[in-house]
């Protein structure tokens, strides 16, 4: 490249200005270098992902979005011995009435897996429901169990003496107070995880005995569970599916379905078992039974 430069200067000037161009990137190499730097920076750091989570409400049942559970315990595993009564788990009415830590520190733990196939599953998240979320019922005070409260009430002319104790039936709602274990916290979109169906199992942690008790969704004495019987995955899990609605309220919600082996094999992302949890009737509740294998 030839540049013709003409210099005009007076004899008395000590400096001469030469008008040379200062742009040396005639072919756009500088822009290419900047683009390369941006690409390298993106490869060197984590990609921008949306980790924002939101609360999923229970979407079954009525307009109040309440969800209903029931838990059954047995003290010996004999036929017909399962009952929705905390006394079967070793707690006494006085312990529940007085809020003893042996009772209040007990809780139900729900684990949510990506598949019910135990050899392949991964734990996705966990929720805890304290026993103090349980409903209450009024019972008569038995003198032999609690003579102190019995005399305290009868001396005031209260007869028959009674008090309220917890029962292993739970009613959760999207309201302040009794909602621990109600909401599911999960991602808003599917950038990080595309699945929307999880399989929920349950264990009961007994603070009085230090034991953790496996729960199943069928009564063991009627489900045929035993030492030499395989463990069908539908006995241990409920299918929980997340939904994102349009203009409805709530926009993010979940439903609970009875797990079914057949439908899982044919279409694992679309559980077709009957919906559970939307009514206080026992047949509609999400039910778990203490697994007792003699």
Secondary structure, 3 states (H helix, E strand, C coil): CCCCCCCCCCCCCCCCCCCCCCCCCCCCHHHHHHHHHHHHHHHHCCCCCCCCEEEEEECCCCCCCCEEEEEEECCCCCCCCCECCHHHHCCCHHHHHCCCHHHHCCEEEEEEECCCCCCCCCEEEEEEEEHHHEEEEEEECCCCCCHHHHHHHHCCCCCCCEEEEEEEEEEECCCCCCCCCCCEEEECCCCCCCCCEEEEEEEEEECCCCEEEEEECCCHHHHCCCCCCCCCHHHCCEEEEEEECCCCCCCEEEEEEECCHHHHHHCCCCCCCCEECCCCCCCCCEEEEECCCC
